[in-house]
Amino acid sequence: MLRRRFNRTCLSPLDLDVCERVFNQVCADEQLDPLDPDAEILAVMVVAIFRNAHTNECELLEAVRSHRENHGNRPIASLKNAQRRLD
């Protein structure tokens, strides 16, 4: 049980690499400065979608793009709550 919880809360270096590549690709596609506050919301979104079983890089990129197309740059409600906790 502990191992299962650990796996859901911690990302490996390989997991972080996947998330970073997707983040960088979306920033490039949208001409978004990675240091912009909107990019921080994007980063939280990428990790949240990754943790929701989209661990394949292509699948993750498609899920992030789809969410941003359908919802604009607005984060989903759970991401807003996570962002508040970071502030």
Secondary structure by P-SEA (a helix, b strand, c coil): caaaaaaaccccaaaaaaaaaaaaaaaaaaccccccaaaaaaaaaaaaaaacccccaaaaaaaaaaaaaaccccccaaaaaaaaaac
